Amino acid sequence: MKNKRKIGFLFIILVILIIFFLVIGLNSKNFEYALSRRIPEIIGIILTGTSIAFSSVIFQTITNNHILTPSVLGLDSLYLFIQTCIVFIFGSNSLISANPIWNFFMAVGSMILFSMILFRFLFSKESHNVFFIVIVGMVLGTFFQSISSFMQFIIDPNEFLSIQSSMFASFNNMNSKILWIAFLVELLVLIYVYKLLPNLDVISLGRENAINLGVNYKKVVKKMLVVTAILVSISTALVGPIIFLGLLVVNLTRVYLKTYKHYYLILGSMLIGSITLVGGQLIVSRVMNFATPISVIINFIGGIYFIHTLLREGKM
């Protein structure tokens, strides 16, 4: 009951922030135009915050580590690499590049395939500690960024412009054409994962304990890896990479709720992720007049927190 009240409190804060975001600066002259711009923007912000938080909770559970997130392992860089390859091979005017729906599903399929291959090697052995996995993730992220940069350097400048919007997180250049398909996909994923929440609660106890308690560990983990790849694709396709948001949001949720149950962890993380992005974008757009992108602030704070957490884990 205590956690339900906490979840309700987060929901009220989110609703208040959404109202402020929609109504500040409105008048009789710009009412219709402003809302036509702000409503899709707020939907995209909430979808991004919820998908990043959702994927991070699941990923930390299946890796049994509270430091790792899909972004730390370079999945955001993988998405940018896929987008660069599509333009490099097919061109910006091809059906896959120009059609956001085809592009989205192409990226999702590629990320699922790569994620299954990557995680099969990384998490099949218990001997791989957190430092090994973080190093591998950073190496892969750097590798994907380097190859992407090389291809971007040699392609036509006009082709490069079509990739540039995917390189940096921006809610002003949001890919609004896939909002509803992103919403539908995330809703279906949420319904699917809801049935597996008891299994996730058990998996959080560790691989051996989960197997001893009757959970089909490999099967559930594979399903959750596919879910993670889909959710990362949604958030990155909408606004671009936000590396450390998942790490911040999920750890704040664990401190706030103090529970192991994934029903509350996922719901709380999704609300805190949405509150962070809506509140941050509200400050950036209405107070700071877009002087600093919200992704820069989040990555700066998240990077410091990541280093602090990594050093703390190393001393334990």
URCORNOR-V663627 format. One record per residue. N is the residue number from 0. NEAR is the number of other ideal C-beta (glycine too) atoms within 12 Angstrom. Layout:
n->N near->NEAR
n->N near->NEAR
//
This chain:
n->0 near->8
n->1 near->13
n->2 near->23
n->3 near->17
n->4 near->15
n->5 near->24
n->6 near->29
n->7 near->18
n->8 near->20
n->9 near->34
n->10 near->22
n->11 near->16
n->12 near->23
n->13 near->32
n->14 near->20
n->15 near->19
n->16 near->31
n->17 near->29
n->18 near->17
n->19 near->24
n->20 near->36
n->21 near->28
n->22 near->20
n->23 near->21
n->24 near->20
n->25 near->20
n->26 near->12
n->27 near->8
n->28 near->9
n->29 near->15
n->30 near->15
n->31 near->13
n->32 near->14
n->33 near->23
n->34 near->19
n->35 near->15
n->36 near->23
n->37 near->33
n->38 near->21
n->39 near->26
n->40 near->32
n->41 near->35
n->42 near->30
n->43 near->39
n->44 near->45
n->45 near->41
n->46 near->43
n->47 near->50
n->48 near->47
n->49 near->42
n->50 near->47
n->51 near->51
n->52 near->48
n->53 near->50
n->54 near->51
n->55 near->49
n->56 near->51
n->57 near->45
n->58 near->45
n->59 near->40
n->60 near->44
n->61 near->42
n->62 near->35
n->63 near->28
n->64 near->31
n->65 near->32
n->66 near->37
n->67 near->44
n->68 near->48
n->69 near->51
n->70 near->48
n->71 near->44
n->72 near->45
n->73 near->38
n->74 near->45
n->75 near->45
n->76 near->36
n->77 near->38
n->78 near->47
n->79 near->41
n->80 near->36
n->81 near->41
n->82 near->42
n->83 near->36
n->84 near->30
n->85 near->36
n->86 near->35
n->87 near->28
n->88 near->17
n->89 near->23
n->90 near->19
n->91 near->28
n->92 near->15
n->93 near->19
n->94 near->16
n->95 near->27
n->96 near->30
n->97 near->18
n->98 near->20
n->99 near->28
n->100 near->23
n->101 near->21
n->102 near->35
n->103 near->35
n->104 near->25
n->105 near->28
n->106 near->40
n->107 near->36
n->108 near->21
n->109 near->30
n->110 near->42
n->111 near->30
n->112 near->20
n->113 near->33
n->114 near->39
n->115 near->25
n->116 near->19
n->117 near->29
n->118 near->35
n->119 near->16
n->120 near->16
n->121 near->33
n->122 near->35
n->123 near->17
n->124 near->13
n->125 near->16
n->126 near->10
n->127 near->21
n->128 near->21
n->129 near->29
n->130 near->17
n->131 near->21
n->132 near->33
n->133 near->30
n->134 near->20
n->135 near->24
n->136 near->36
n->137 near->23
n->138 near->20
n->139 near->31
n->140 near->30
n->141 near->19
n->142 near->20
n->143 near->32
n->144 near->25
n->145 near->19
n->146 near->23
n->147 near->34
n->148 near->21
n->149 near->16
n->150 near->25
n->151 near->27
n->152 near->16
n->153 near->15
n->154 near->26
n->155 near->17
n->156 near->13
n->157 near->13
n->158 near->26
n->159 near->23
n->160 near->17
n->161 near->28
n->162 near->33
n->163 near->22
n->164 near->25
n->165 near->39
n->166 near->28
n->167 near->23
n->168 near->41
n->169 near->29
n->170 near->38
n->171 near->24
n->172 near->21
n->173 near->34
n->174 near->35
n->175 near->27
n->176 near->19
n->177 near->33
n->178 near->29
n->179 near->21
n->180 near->27
n->181 near->39
n->182 near->23
n->183 near->18
n->184 near->31
n->185 near->39
n->186 near->21
n->187 near->18
n->188 near->34
n->189 near->31
n->190 near->14
n->191 near->21
n->192 near->35
n->193 near->19
n->194 near->17
n->195 near->30
n->196 near->27
n->197 near->20
n->198 near->29
n->199 near->35
n->200 near->24
n->201 near->29
n->202 near->38
n->203 near->33
n->204 near->19
n->205 near->19
n->206 near->25
n->207 near->14
n->208 near->16
n->209 near->26
n->210 near->20
n->211 near->13
n->212 near->19
n->213 near->13
n->214 near->28
n->215 near->17
n->216 near->30
n->217 near->21
n->218 near->17
n->219 near->32
n->220 near->34
n->221 near->23
n->222 near->29
n->223 near->41
n->224 near->35
n->225 near->31
n->226 near->42
n->227 near->43
n->228 near->40
n->229 near->41
n->230 near->51
n->231 near->50
n->232 near->47
n->233 near->45
n->234 near->54
n->235 near->49
n->236 near->43
n->237 near->46
n->238 near->42
n->239 near->38
n->240 near->42
n->241 near->48
n->242 near->40
n->243 near->37
n->244 near->51
n->245 near->51
n->246 near->44
n->247 near->41
n->248 near->45
n->249 near->44
n->250 near->34
n->251 near->29
n->252 near->39
n->253 near->31
n->254 near->19
n->255 near->26
n->256 near->30
n->257 near->15
n->258 near->24
n->259 near->23
n->260 near->24
n->261 near->35
n->262 near->25
n->263 near->31
n->264 near->40
n->265 near->42
n->266 near->33
n->267 near->40
n->268 near->45
n->269 near->42
n->270 near->38
n->271 near->43
n->272 near->44
n->273 near->40
n->274 near->38
n->275 near->42
n->276 near->47
n->277 near->39
n->278 near->31
n->279 near->38
n->280 near->42
n->281 near->32
n->282 near->24
n->283 near->28
n->284 near->31
n->285 near->23
n->286 near->18
n->287 near->16
n->288 near->10
n->289 near->18
n->290 near->13
n->291 near->18
n->292 near->26
n->293 near->36
n->294 near->36
n->295 near->23
n->296 near->26
n->297 near->39
n->298 near->29
n->299 near->21
n->300 near->24
n->301 near->35
n->302 near->23
n->303 near->17
n->304 near->29
n->305 near->32
n->306 near->19
n->307 near->19
n->308 near->30
n->309 near->27
n->310 near->15
n->311 near->15
n->312 near->20
n->313 near->14
n->314 near->8
n->315 near->10
//
